[in-house]
Amino acid sequence: MSTPLARIPSIDLLRGFVAVGRRMSITLAAQDLFLTQSAVSRQIHGLESALGIKLFERAHRSIHFTPEGERLFLSADSAMQQLQEAVGALQASLVHRPVTVTASISFVGLWLLPRLPSFQQQHPQVEVRLSANNNIVDLRQEGLDIAIRYCAGDSMPAGARRLFGETVFPVATPASALPDWTTLQSSPARFCSNSKATTLPGGTGKAGWTCRAGPASNQRASSASISSTR
């Protein structure tokens, strides 16, 4: 038979009872609760009076449960442990944890780091940690929050957001005697020393930097974090 909530003894009395039951010592329980021994003793007596049941047998410098006390302790200790875990989880959620961002080494050095001081001035409560590498990583397994990678627009994974595009153009000294821009643009492959570099500005223009958040996503970062396709 269940007892109405209004008739359940005070949480302070139950907490004192559980503390004594875990330690089997009023002295040690008082230390755990930052109370005096007499305060804990009053809590035990108060609980026994509220229930009309004797919970502990007192002996010389020792105590032990009565059968009723042991039965109550098994339930009260379990409930108190669940309450401790729930309260601990709530308090932990209020603690600011750092935001970890992974990006390629060049992107971190040339774009992200120069802008970080400004961001920190605007958001001093946010701690940012950077992971500079060119590897494809699992956001969830590595404990990463955001991945920034270079990819073509039509290859962006679900959940990714395009940050910006990139303009690539040749730079040369006058001594190189390159043709004018119109000629170079019409036949770029003729003037590229790298046989793989067959496109210059004026192509599809769909490549760019994308950003994807984790680890809340169930996708693996191997599909979310894409290495350079240049």
N, CA, C and O of each residue as an XYZ file, in Angstrom:
920
protein
N       0.847     -1.193      0.000
C       0.000      0.000      0.000
C       0.883      1.244      0.000
O       1.830      1.344      0.780
N       0.567      2.180     -0.874
C       1.367      3.397     -1.000
C       0.890      4.461     -0.023
O      -0.308      4.632      0.201
N       1.867      5.180      0.561
C       1.556      6.263      1.491
C       1.385      7.572      0.719
O       2.176      7.837     -0.187
N       0.403      8.388      1.033
C       0.242      9.684      0.358
C       1.500     10.532      0.501
O       2.190     10.474      1.519
N       1.786     11.309     -0.521
C       2.997     12.118     -0.534
C       3.062     13.062      0.666
O       4.140     13.316      1.204
N       1.933     13.567      1.073
C       1.904     14.515      2.189
C       2.346     13.879      3.502
O       2.730     14.586      4.434
N       2.295     12.552      3.584
C       2.645     11.867      4.829
C       4.060     11.297      4.809
O       4.494     10.666      5.773
N       4.780     11.519      3.706
C       6.176     11.069      3.645
C       7.008     11.974      4.560
O       6.855     13.194      4.506
N       7.875     11.413      5.391
C       8.701     12.242      6.287
C       9.582     13.216      5.510
O       9.846     13.024      4.323
N      10.023     14.239      6.183
C      10.858     15.275      5.583
C      12.110     14.677      4.939
O      12.669     13.698      5.433
N      12.545     15.285      3.820
C      13.749     14.829      3.127
C      14.972     14.963      4.026
O      15.905     14.168      3.915
N      14.984     15.953      4.914
C      16.116     16.110      5.830
C      16.223     14.913      6.778
O      17.320     14.433      7.066
N      15.078     14.442      7.254
C      15.104     13.282      8.144
C      15.576     12.039      7.397
O      16.368     11.257      7.922
N      15.090     11.860      6.177
C      15.496     10.697      5.387
C      16.962     10.782      5.002
O      17.656      9.765      4.983
N      17.444     11.983      4.695
C      18.864     12.146      4.352
C      19.748     11.787      5.538
O      20.764     11.113      5.369
N      19.377     12.225      6.727
C      20.139     11.865      7.914
C      20.127     10.370      8.159
O      21.144      9.787      8.535
N      18.974      9.746      7.945
C      18.854      8.294      8.131
C      19.749      7.547      7.148
O      20.447      6.608      7.532
N      19.730      7.965      5.871
C      20.563      7.298      4.860
C      22.043      7.494      5.161
O      22.837      6.566      5.004
N      22.420      8.695      5.595
C      23.822      8.960      5.908
C      24.308      8.062      7.040
O      25.415      7.527      6.975
N      23.496      7.895      8.065
C      23.872      7.014      9.174
C      23.900      5.566      8.711
O      24.801      4.815      9.085
N      22.928      5.165      7.902
C      22.891      3.795      7.414
C      24.078      3.450      6.544
O      24.568      2.321      6.588
N      24.547      4.394      5.758
C      25.710      4.125      4.905
C      26.985      3.987      5.727
O      27.870      3.204      5.382
N      27.076      4.740      6.800
C      28.291      4.740      7.610
C      28.192      3.845      8.838
O      29.209      3.420      9.387
N      26.991      3.566      9.259
C      26.743      2.878     10.514
C      27.465      3.581     11.658
O      28.021      2.964     12.567
N      27.423      4.902     11.558
C      28.071      5.727     12.575
C      27.446      7.111     12.532
O      27.428      7.757     11.485
N      26.935      7.565     13.664
C      26.380      8.911     13.717
C      27.480      9.952     13.587
O      27.276     11.001     12.975
N      28.645      9.669     14.159
C      29.767     10.607     14.081
C      30.197     10.838     12.636
O      30.346     11.981     12.204
N      30.400      9.734     11.879
C      30.835      9.869     10.488
C      29.732     10.456      9.618
O      30.016     11.229      8.703
N      28.484     10.103      9.886
C      27.370     10.671      9.136
C      27.296     12.176      9.350
O      27.021     12.929      8.415
N      27.541     12.613     10.578
C      27.536     14.048     10.868
C      28.631     14.771     10.082
O      28.430     15.892      9.613
N      29.788     14.124      9.941
C      30.861     14.725      9.153
C      30.463     14.828      7.678
O      30.753     15.832      7.029
N      29.805     13.802      7.151
C      29.372     13.816      5.751
C      28.359     14.926      5.486
O      28.362     15.532      4.414
N      27.498     15.190      6.460
C      26.428     16.168      6.287
C      26.804     17.552      6.803
O      26.011     18.489      6.711
N      28.017     17.681      7.349
C      28.471     18.952      7.935
C      27.502     19.417      9.028
O      27.128     20.588      9.102
N      27.115     18.469      9.860
C      26.244     18.746     10.997
C      26.913     18.244     12.274
O      27.925     17.545     12.229
N      26.337     18.610     13.395
C      26.817     18.076     14.666
C      26.195     16.696     14.896
O      25.177     16.349     14.297
N      26.831     15.922     15.775
C      26.295     14.597     16.096
C      24.898     14.698     16.698
O      24.022     13.888     16.394
N      24.700     15.687     17.543
C      23.387     15.827     18.169
C      22.310     16.158     17.140
O      21.169     15.716     17.276
N      22.665     16.940     16.102
C      21.695     17.261     15.057
C      21.286     16.009     14.286
O      20.111     15.820     13.974
N      22.268     15.154     13.979
C      21.954     13.917     13.266
C      21.129     12.989     14.159
O      20.185     12.356     13.686
N      21.471     12.905     15.417
C      20.697     12.072     16.356
C      19.246     12.534     16.415
O      18.332     11.711     16.462
N      19.031     13.863     16.414
C      17.662     14.383     16.436
C      16.907     14.029     15.161
O      15.700     13.792     15.192
N      17.628     13.994     14.034
C      16.992     13.603     12.778
C      16.524     12.144     12.836
O      15.421     11.826     12.392
N      17.361     11.265     13.381
C      16.999      9.852     13.491
C      15.791      9.698     14.421
O      14.840      8.987     14.098
N      15.834     10.357     15.559
C      14.702     10.277     16.493
C      13.440     10.867     15.865
O      12.340     10.352     16.066
N      13.605     11.939     15.111
C      12.456     12.549     14.465
C      11.823     11.632     13.448
O      10.599     11.581     13.334
N      12.661     10.888     12.687
C      12.135      9.959     11.698
C      11.436      8.788     12.379
O      10.363      8.362     11.951
N      12.041      8.277     13.430
C      11.420      7.174     14.166
C      10.075      7.603     14.749
O       9.118      6.829     14.743
N      10.004      8.822     15.246
C       8.740      9.318     15.812
C       7.691      9.496     14.718
O       6.518      9.183     14.924
N       8.118     10.009     13.532
C       7.179     10.230     12.428
C       6.608      8.912     11.918
O       5.439      8.840     11.539
N       7.433      7.874     11.911
C       6.984      6.570     11.405
C       6.371      5.701     12.501
O       5.613      4.775     12.216
N       6.706      6.007     13.754
C       6.254      5.158     14.852
C       6.963      3.820     14.861
O       6.416      2.824     15.335
N       8.189      3.795     14.335
C       8.956      2.551     14.211
C      10.386      2.802     14.676
O      10.954      3.858     14.394
N      10.966      1.847     15.380
C      12.365      1.936     15.767
C      13.228      1.459     14.606
O      13.028      0.358     14.092
N      14.181      2.278     14.196
C      14.985      1.976     13.004
C      16.379      1.456     13.343
O      16.965      0.709     12.560
N      16.904      1.834     14.475
C      18.245      1.411     14.875
C      18.218      0.830     16.296
O      17.436      1.241     17.153
N      19.094     -0.126     16.495
C      19.376     -0.616     17.836
C      20.695      0.005     18.270
O      21.692     -0.092     17.554
N      20.710      0.650     19.449
C      21.916      1.285     19.957
C      22.615      0.353     20.927
O      22.004     -0.203     21.839
N      23.902      0.196     20.708
C      24.740     -0.565     21.642
C      25.884      0.338     22.071
O      25.940      1.504     21.681
N      26.800     -0.200     22.876
C      27.925      0.601     23.336
C      28.826      0.937     22.153
O      29.485      0.055     21.602
N      28.856      2.208     21.763
C      29.688      2.697     20.668
C      29.384      2.017     19.328
O      30.270      1.924     18.478
N      28.199      1.561     19.129
C      27.828      0.964     17.837
C      26.320      1.016     17.675
O      25.571      1.112     18.647
N      25.901      0.950     16.435
C      24.472      0.872     16.116
C      24.293     -0.139     15.011
O      25.232     -0.420     14.265
N      23.106     -0.686     14.897
C      22.783     -1.561     13.770
C      21.286     -1.460     13.509
O      20.513     -1.040     14.370
N      20.894     -1.861     12.289
C      19.505     -1.739     11.873
C      18.599     -2.708     12.638
O      19.005     -3.802     13.027
N      17.391     -2.272     12.830
C      16.312     -3.211     13.151
C      15.842     -3.782     11.817
O      16.189     -3.222     10.777
N      15.082     -4.852     11.794
C      14.564     -5.373     10.517
C      13.791     -4.311      9.728
O      13.917     -4.231      8.506
N      12.994     -3.498     10.424
C      12.244     -2.440      9.752
C      13.183     -1.351      9.209
O      12.977     -0.814      8.121
N      14.212     -1.046      9.997
C      15.166     -0.036      9.562
C      15.930     -0.469      8.327
O      16.171      0.331      7.423
N      16.315     -1.755      8.290
C      17.040     -2.257      7.129
C      16.161     -2.238      5.885
O      16.633     -1.917      4.795
N      14.895     -2.578      6.041
C      13.968     -2.556      4.910
C      13.802     -1.141      4.369
O      13.808     -0.933      3.156
N      13.653     -0.167      5.268
C      13.517      1.218      4.835
C      14.796      1.716      4.192
O      14.750      2.457      3.211
N      15.953      1.312      4.740
C      17.227      1.794      4.201
C      17.435      1.342      2.760
O      17.921      2.114      1.934
N      17.073      0.105      2.454
C      17.283     -0.397      1.089
C      16.548      0.469      0.067
O      17.075      0.747     -1.010
N      15.341      0.892      0.403
C      14.582      1.740     -0.522
C      15.059      3.191     -0.477
O      15.223      3.829     -1.516
N      15.280      3.707      0.733
C      15.672      5.111      0.876
C      17.052      5.368      0.288
O      17.272      6.413     -0.325
N      17.979      4.444      0.461
C      19.328      4.617     -0.082
C      19.300      4.635     -1.604
O      19.979      5.451     -2.228
N      18.511      3.730     -2.213
C      18.404      3.696     -3.665
C      17.793      4.985     -4.202
O      18.279      5.550     -5.181
N      16.726      5.446     -3.556
C      16.076      6.683     -3.994
C      17.006      7.882     -3.825
O      17.056      8.755     -4.692
N      17.744      7.928     -2.713
C      18.656      9.044     -2.467
C      19.803      9.045     -3.479
O      20.255     10.107     -3.906
N      20.275      7.854     -3.862
C      21.351      7.765     -4.847
C      20.882      8.278     -6.201
O      21.618      8.986     -6.888
N      19.651      7.920     -6.589
C      19.095      8.432     -7.846
C      18.940      9.941     -7.799
O      19.194     10.628     -8.789
N      18.528     10.452     -6.662
C      18.379     11.897     -6.512
C      19.734     12.593     -6.600
O      19.852     13.650     -7.219
N      20.755     12.003     -5.982
C      22.098     12.574     -6.050
C      22.589     12.629     -7.495
O      23.167     13.630     -7.919
N      22.360     11.561     -8.244
C      22.814     11.513     -9.632
C      22.070     12.524    -10.494
O      22.673     13.175    -11.347
N      20.759     12.661    -10.279
C      19.966     13.609    -11.061
C      20.398     15.044    -10.780
O      20.561     15.842    -11.702
N      20.582     15.368     -9.498
C      21.008     16.717     -9.133
C      22.407     16.993     -9.679
O      22.681     18.089    -10.168
N      23.295     15.992     -9.593
C      24.645     16.161    -10.115
C      24.659     16.411    -11.604
O      25.434     17.234    -12.091
N      23.798     15.698    -12.345
C      23.727     15.883    -13.795
C      23.214     17.271    -14.149
O      23.699     17.895    -15.093
N      22.237     17.754    -13.395
C      21.703     19.093    -13.644
C      22.753     20.165    -13.371
O      22.893     21.120    -14.135
N      23.479     19.999    -12.290
C      24.510     20.986    -11.964
C      25.642     20.955    -12.977
O      26.206     21.995    -13.317
N      25.977     19.754    -13.464
C      27.049     19.649    -14.458
C      26.652     20.320    -15.768
O      27.504     20.867    -16.468
N      25.357     20.282    -16.104
C      24.903     20.890    -17.359
C      25.025     22.402    -17.340
O      25.020     23.037    -18.394
N      25.134     22.991    -16.146
C      25.255     24.439    -16.037
C      26.699     24.910    -16.191
O      26.952     26.099    -16.381
N      27.633     23.984    -16.110
C      29.044     24.333    -16.239
C      29.377     24.539    -17.714
O      29.060     23.692    -18.549
N      30.006     25.650    -18.028
C      30.374     25.933    -19.418
C      31.492     24.996    -19.847
O      32.559     24.969    -19.234
N      31.246     24.240    -20.885
C      32.290     23.373    -21.405
C      32.849     23.999    -22.676
O      32.135     24.725    -23.368
N      34.104     23.733    -22.993
C      34.711     24.363    -24.168
C      34.097     23.865    -25.472
O      33.576     22.751    -25.541
N      34.164     24.695    -26.490
C      33.732     24.328    -27.836
C      34.981     23.972    -28.632
O      35.869     24.806    -28.805
N      35.050     22.742    -29.112
C      36.227     22.272    -29.838
C      35.957     22.292    -31.326
O      34.994     21.692    -31.804
N      36.822     22.990    -32.059
C      36.668     23.153    -33.503
C      37.845     22.484    -34.192
O      38.995     22.709    -33.817
N      37.566     21.664    -35.196
C      38.625     21.074    -36.011
C      38.581     21.670    -37.411
O      37.513     21.808    -38.007
N      39.737     22.016    -37.920
C      39.850     22.571    -39.267
C      41.237     22.246    -39.790
O      42.114     21.832    -39.032
N      41.432     22.434    -41.086
C      42.741     22.158    -41.667
C      43.779     23.115    -41.101
O      43.447     24.198    -40.619
N      45.025     22.705    -41.165
C      46.108     23.499    -40.592
C      46.177     24.874    -41.235
O      46.348     25.876    -40.541
N      46.045     24.932    -42.558
C      46.131     26.219    -43.248
C      44.946     27.108    -42.900
O      45.113     28.316    -42.729
N      43.762     26.535    -42.793
C      42.566     27.328    -42.471
C      42.659     27.912    -41.070
O      42.304     29.069    -40.845
N      43.140     27.104    -40.130
C      43.292     27.595    -38.759
C      44.299     28.739    -38.707
O      44.047     29.770    -38.082
N      45.430     28.553    -39.361
C      46.482     29.550    -39.287
C      46.180     30.837    -40.031
O      46.505     31.925    -39.555
N      45.555     30.719    -41.205
C      45.368     31.887    -42.061
C      44.033     32.589    -41.872
O      43.924     33.783    -42.151
N      43.003     31.867    -41.401
C      41.667     32.479    -41.305
C      41.117     32.480    -39.884
O      40.640     33.507    -39.399
N      41.183     31.334    -39.218
C      40.494     31.206    -37.936
C      41.226     31.930    -36.800
O      40.616     32.704    -36.062
N      42.513     31.685    -36.662
C      43.262     32.290    -35.556
C      43.244     33.822    -35.577
O      43.075     34.430    -34.521
N      43.410     34.470    -36.737
C      43.365     35.939    -36.734
C      42.032     36.510    -36.268
O      41.985     37.645    -35.794
N      40.942     35.743    -36.394
C      39.621     36.230    -35.995
C      39.227     35.807    -34.584
O      38.227     36.289    -34.052
N      39.994     34.919    -33.978
C      39.641     34.404    -32.663
C      39.657     35.470    -31.565
O      38.745     35.473    -30.739
N      40.644     36.378    -31.508
C      40.625     37.407    -30.454
C      39.355     38.254    -30.471
O      38.812     38.575    -29.414
N      38.882     38.614    -31.651
C      37.662     39.408    -31.756
C      36.460     38.632    -31.226
O      35.612     39.184    -30.525
N      36.397     37.337    -31.570
C      35.299     36.510    -31.085
C      35.311     36.402    -29.564
O      34.264     36.470    -28.920
N      36.496     36.233    -29.000
C      36.603     36.082    -27.555
C      36.255     37.377    -26.826
O      35.748     37.335    -25.705
N      36.517     38.513    -27.440
C      36.111     39.778    -26.837
C      34.596     39.908    -26.809
O      34.033     40.433    -25.849
N      33.938     39.433    -27.856
C      32.478     39.511    -27.928
C      31.803     38.436    -27.081
O      30.694     38.644    -26.588
N      32.466     37.281    -26.908
C      31.883     36.162    -26.166
C      32.904     35.628    -25.164
O      33.419     34.524    -25.345
N      33.202     36.377    -24.129
C      34.245     35.950    -23.180
C      33.874     34.700    -22.399
O      34.752     34.047    -21.834
N      32.583     34.350    -22.355
C      32.158     33.181    -21.596
C      32.370     31.878    -22.371
O      32.216     30.793    -21.810
N      32.719     31.979    -23.647
C      32.890     30.789    -24.493
C      34.374     30.459    -24.618
O      35.168     31.271    -25.095
N      34.730     29.260    -24.184
C      36.112     28.787    -24.332
C      36.224     27.979    -25.614
O      35.511     26.991    -25.789
N      37.111     28.388    -26.511
C      37.273     27.740    -27.803
C      38.594     26.979    -27.826
O      39.646     27.526    -27.495
N      38.523     25.720    -28.217
C      39.728     24.907    -28.403
C      39.817     24.503    -29.866
O      38.817     24.130    -30.480
N      41.011     24.578    -30.414
C      41.214     24.299    -31.832
C      41.982     23.002    -32.021
O      42.931     22.711    -31.294
N      41.550     22.223    -33.016
C      42.263     21.016    -33.418
C      42.643     21.180    -34.879
O      41.815     20.980    -35.767
N      43.898     21.546    -35.129
C      44.361     21.808    -36.493
C      44.934     20.542    -37.101
O      46.030     20.112    -36.741
N      44.196     19.952    -38.019
C      44.698     18.775    -38.738
C      43.918     18.619    -40.026
O      42.829     19.171    -40.184
N      44.489     17.860    -40.942
C      43.873     17.650    -42.245
C      43.198     16.285    -42.354
O      42.808     15.864    -43.443
N      43.064     15.602    -41.227
C      42.511     14.255    -41.249
C      40.986     14.274    -41.214
O      40.372     15.234    -40.748
N      40.392     13.202    -41.713
C      38.963     12.977    -41.560
C      38.763     12.269    -40.229
O      39.322     11.195    -40.007
N      37.974     12.860    -39.348
C      37.846     12.337    -37.990
C      36.385     12.083    -37.658
O      35.477     12.608    -38.301
N      36.185     11.263    -36.635
C      34.850     10.984    -36.119
C      34.551     12.012    -35.034
O      35.171     11.998    -33.972
N      33.603     12.900    -35.302
C      33.313     13.983    -34.362
C      32.941     13.460    -32.990
O      33.419     13.973    -31.978
N      32.085     12.437    -32.944
C      31.614     11.921    -31.670
C      32.741     11.236    -30.909
O      32.922     11.477    -29.715
N      33.491     10.393    -31.588
C      34.555      9.645    -30.915
C      35.674     10.566    -30.435
O      36.264     10.329    -29.381
N      35.965     11.604    -31.195
C      37.059     12.502    -30.836
C      36.611     13.623    -29.911
O      37.440     14.419    -29.470
N      35.313     13.706    -29.604
C      34.820     14.751    -28.718
C      34.869     16.126    -29.348
O      35.110     17.115    -28.655
N      34.644     16.207    -30.657
C      34.691     17.477    -31.382
C      33.281     18.024    -31.574
O      32.322     17.265    -31.714
N      33.169     19.345    -31.578
C      31.864     19.983    -31.720
C      31.604     20.476    -33.138
O      30.484     20.366    -33.637
N      32.625     21.018    -33.788
C      32.455     21.610    -35.117
C      33.627     21.196    -36.003
O      34.780     21.224    -35.573
N      33.322     20.813    -37.239
C      34.357     20.477    -38.221
C      34.228     21.406    -39.409
O      33.128     21.602    -39.924
N      35.335     21.982    -39.854
C      35.360     22.856    -41.023
C      36.269     22.209    -42.064
O      37.445     21.959    -41.801
N      35.722     21.943    -43.236
C      36.480     21.294    -44.298
C      36.170     21.942    -45.643
O      35.168     22.641    -45.790
N      37.037     21.703    -46.620
C      36.879     22.225    -47.971
C      36.225     21.163    -48.848
O      36.637     20.003    -48.831
N      35.214     21.551    -49.609
C      34.568     20.580    -50.493
C      33.794     21.311    -51.574
O      33.554     22.514    -51.481
N      33.406     20.565    -52.603
C      32.554     21.106    -53.658
C      31.136     21.266    -53.127
O      30.703     20.511    -52.257
N      30.414     22.257    -53.656
C      29.077     22.538    -53.163
C      28.123     21.377    -53.273
O      27.304     21.159    -52.380
N      28.214     20.619    -54.363
C      27.297     19.494    -54.548
C      27.722     18.261    -53.761
O      27.044     17.234    -53.799
N      28.844     18.359    -53.046
C      29.308     17.233    -52.220
C      29.108     17.485    -50.731
O      29.530     16.676    -49.905
N      28.470     18.599    -50.379
C      28.265     18.907    -48.960
C      27.377     17.857    -48.324
O      26.325     17.533    -48.875
N      27.769     17.317    -47.178
C      26.944     16.315    -46.487
C      25.729     16.951    -45.835
O      25.675     18.165    -45.641
N      24.766     16.124    -45.502
C      23.559     16.610    -44.834
C      23.934     17.264    -43.513
O      24.735     16.717    -42.754
N      23.365     18.423    -43.235
C      23.635     19.119    -41.987
C      24.776     20.100    -42.059
O      24.983     20.874    -41.125
N      25.533     20.087    -43.164
C      26.656     21.019    -43.305
C      26.146     22.377    -43.769
O      25.110     22.469    -44.428
N      26.871     23.415    -43.425
C      26.506     24.777    -43.824
C      27.672     25.408    -44.564
O      28.810     25.363    -44.097
N      27.386     26.002    -45.731
C      28.428     26.645    -46.519
C      28.854     27.934    -45.840
O      28.017     28.768    -45.495
N      30.150     28.097    -45.651
C      30.670     29.308    -45.030
C      30.983     30.373    -46.071
O      30.479     31.494    -45.994
N      31.811     30.023    -47.035
C      32.160     30.962    -48.106
C      32.916     30.215    -49.193
O      33.374     29.092    -48.980
N      33.044     30.832    -50.342
C      33.785     30.243    -51.449
C      35.243     30.662    -51.407
O      35.702     31.306    -50.464
N      35.945     30.284    -52.437
C      37.368     30.583    -52.504
C      37.731     30.957    -53.931
O      37.303     30.300    -54.879
N      38.518     32.012    -54.081
C      38.979     32.444    -55.394
C      40.447     32.078    -55.558
O      41.274     32.422    -54.713
N      40.770     31.387    -56.631
C      42.140     30.959    -56.901
C      42.602     31.611    -58.204
O      41.893     31.561    -59.209
N      43.772     32.214    -58.189
C      44.282     32.845    -59.409
C      45.804     32.764    -59.399
O      46.429     32.709    -58.340
N      46.391     32.759    -60.596
C      47.851     32.643    -60.687
C      48.540     33.966    -60.355
O      48.001     35.043    -60.610
N      49.727     33.867    -59.787
C      50.560     35.030    -59.499
C      51.936     34.762    -60.095
O      52.538     33.717    -59.847
N      52.423     35.706    -60.877
C      53.717     35.505    -61.528
C      54.421     36.842    -61.698
O      53.784     37.895    -61.677
N      55.712     36.797    -61.864
C      56.491     38.004    -62.110
C      56.407     38.363    -63.592
O      56.124     37.494    -64.416
N      56.646     39.612    -63.941
C      56.626     39.999    -65.363
C      57.620     39.203    -66.197
O      57.431     39.028    -67.400
N      58.671     38.725    -65.558
C      59.693     37.987    -66.307
C      59.190     36.652    -66.816
O      59.816     36.053    -67.690
N      58.078     36.175    -66.292
C      57.580     34.879    -66.739
C      56.956     34.931    -68.111
O      56.739     33.888    -68.727
N      56.659     36.125    -68.610
C      56.133     36.314    -69.964
C      54.858     35.523    -70.194
O      54.698     34.896    -71.241
N      53.956     35.547    -69.232
C      52.671     34.881    -69.409
C      51.807     35.658    -70.383
O      51.968     36.872    -70.504
N      50.893     34.995    -71.082
C      49.978     35.694    -71.988
C      48.977     36.531    -71.191
O      48.922     36.448    -69.964
N      48.193     37.331    -71.898
C      47.212     38.146    -71.189
C      46.124     37.253    -70.597
O      46.027     36.071    -70.925
N      45.314     37.836    -69.725
C      44.336     37.065    -68.952
C      43.317     36.377    -69.848
O      42.916     35.250    -69.557
N      42.884     37.020    -70.933
C      41.880     36.417    -71.817
C      42.405     35.133    -72.433
O      41.690     34.134    -72.502
N      43.644     35.158    -72.877
C      44.244     33.956    -73.473
C      44.422     32.869    -72.427
O      44.152     31.697    -72.688
N      44.879     33.263    -71.234
C      45.104     32.288    -70.170
C      43.796     31.626    -69.744
O      43.757     30.427    -69.471
N      42.725     32.422    -69.690
C      41.450     31.890    -69.233
C      40.823     30.957    -70.260
O      40.115     30.016    -69.900
N      41.079     31.216    -71.528
C      40.477     30.390    -72.573
C      41.133     29.033    -72.689
O      40.489     28.080    -73.126
N      42.405     28.913    -72.309
C      43.099     27.634    -72.418
C      44.070     27.485    -71.254
O      45.284     27.544    -71.450
N      43.545     27.293    -70.040
C      44.418     27.280    -68.858
C      45.382     26.113    -68.821
O      46.495     26.251    -68.312
N      44.977     24.951    -69.355
C      45.816     23.765    -69.222
C      47.162     23.938    -69.920
O      48.153     23.340    -69.501
N      47.212     24.755    -70.985
C      48.461     24.946    -71.733
C      49.524     25.630    -70.886
O      50.717     25.493    -71.157
N      49.092     26.382    -69.839
C      50.033     27.199    -69.095
C      50.232     26.720    -67.665
O      50.847     27.412    -66.853
N      49.712     25.533    -67.355
C      49.864     24.988    -66.004
C      50.984     23.971    -65.984
O      50.944     22.993    -66.731
N      51.984     24.181    -65.142
C      53.078     23.221    -65.052
C      52.620     21.937    -64.387
O      53.183     20.877    -64.658
N      51.606     22.001    -63.514
C      51.051     20.817    -62.856
C      49.963     20.251    -63.754
O      48.964     20.920    -64.015
N      50.145     19.029    -64.226
C      49.188     18.446    -65.164
C      47.817     18.251    -64.547
O      46.819     18.178    -65.263
N      47.754     18.166    -63.204
C      46.464     17.951    -62.549
C      45.694     19.260    -62.396
O      44.476     19.239    -62.223
N      46.380     20.387    -62.457
C      45.715     21.673    -62.255
C      45.159     22.163    -63.581
O      45.810     22.935    -64.284
N      43.980     21.727    -63.917
C      43.387     22.023    -65.219
C      42.239     23.011    -65.129
O      41.556     23.242    -66.127
N      42.007     23.597    -63.975
C      40.940     24.582    -63.859
C      41.449     25.828    -63.164
O      42.281     25.763    -62.259
N      40.937     26.958    -63.602
C      41.255     28.245    -63.013
C      39.938     28.992    -62.808
O      38.896     28.477    -63.213
N      39.934     30.178    -62.201
C      38.683     30.913    -62.034
C      37.938     31.047    -63.348
O      38.537     31.260    -64.402
N      36.630     30.919    -63.266
C      35.824     30.898    -64.465
C      35.223     29.533    -64.685
O      34.420     29.345    -65.598
N      35.624     28.523    -63.811
C      35.049     27.187    -63.906
C      33.711     27.140    -63.203
O      32.921     28.081    -63.285
N      33.449     26.007    -62.488
C      32.144     25.838    -61.860
C      31.939     26.809    -60.712
O      30.821     27.270    -60.485
N      33.009     27.128    -59.978
C      32.896     28.057    -58.860
C      32.075     27.530    -57.708
O      31.574     28.317    -56.906
N      31.919     26.202    -57.598
C      31.061     25.625    -56.575
C      31.807     25.129    -55.351
O      31.186     24.695    -54.381
N      33.126     25.185    -55.382
C      33.873     24.691    -54.240
C      33.943     25.753    -53.159
O      33.877     26.947    -53.449
N      34.078     25.318    -51.910
C      34.174     26.280    -50.825
C      34.331     25.590    -49.497
O      34.443     24.366    -49.427
N      34.339     26.375    -48.451
C      34.504     25.861    -47.094
C      33.150     25.615    -46.475
O      32.259     26.461    -46.546
N      32.998     24.451    -45.866
C      31.738     24.097    -45.213
C      31.994     23.793    -43.744
O      33.109     23.461    -43.341
N      30.954     23.913    -42.976
C      31.042     23.706    -41.534
C      29.957     22.747    -41.111
O      28.816     22.856    -41.560
N      30.305     21.794    -40.240
C      29.308     20.876    -39.725
C      29.491     20.712    -38.232
O      30.614     20.603    -37.741
N      28.371     20.696    -37.506
C      28.411     20.580    -36.053
C      28.298     19.132    -35.634
O      27.730     18.309    -36.353
N      28.842     18.820    -34.461
C      28.746     17.501    -33.849
C      28.944     17.678    -32.369
O      29.128     18.819    -31.943
N      28.924     16.623    -31.521
C      28.690     15.248    -31.925
C      27.233     14.842    -31.860
O      26.928     13.649    -31.849
N      26.311     15.818    -31.817
C      24.902     15.462    -31.679
C      24.409     14.655    -32.871
O      23.474     13.863    -32.752
N      25.059     14.867    -34.045
C      24.643     14.131    -35.228
C      25.013     12.668    -35.103
O      26.028     12.335    -34.492
N      24.200     11.789    -35.677
C      24.502     10.363    -35.674
C      25.401      9.985    -36.845
O      25.883      8.854    -36.912
N      25.637     10.926    -37.779
C      26.500     10.660    -38.912
C      27.947     10.576    -38.448
O      28.332     11.262    -37.501
N      28.734      9.766    -39.084
C      30.153      9.722    -38.808
C      30.835     10.866    -39.529
O      30.388     11.311    -40.585
N      31.921     11.331    -38.943
C      32.612     12.473    -39.536
C      33.262     12.124    -40.854
O      33.631     13.025    -41.607
N      33.419     10.828    -41.167
C      34.005     10.459    -42.455
C      33.125     10.919    -43.599
O      33.609     11.106    -44.715
N      31.841     11.104    -43.340
C      30.960     11.613    -44.365
C      30.684     13.091    -44.173
O      30.207     13.769    -45.084
N      30.988     13.588    -42.977
C      30.685     14.983    -42.683
C      31.883     15.895    -42.873
O      31.735     17.061    -43.239
N      33.070     15.361    -42.623
C      34.274     16.162    -42.742
C      35.004     15.744    -44.009
O      35.524     14.631    -44.094
N      35.041     16.617    -44.971
C      35.539     16.248    -46.292
C      36.864     16.941    -46.542
O      36.983     18.149    -46.339
N      37.846     16.197    -46.973
C      39.145     16.773    -47.237
C      39.110     17.558    -48.543
O      38.129     17.507    -49.284
N      40.180     18.276    -48.813
C      40.207     19.153    -49.977
C      40.012     18.390    -51.265
O      40.584     17.318    -51.465
N      39.195     18.958    -52.140
C      38.972     18.335    -53.455
C      39.689     19.100    -54.542
O      39.476     18.866    -55.732
N      40.546     20.019    -54.120
C      41.234     20.802    -55.132
C      42.261     19.964    -55.852
O      42.945     20.460    -56.748
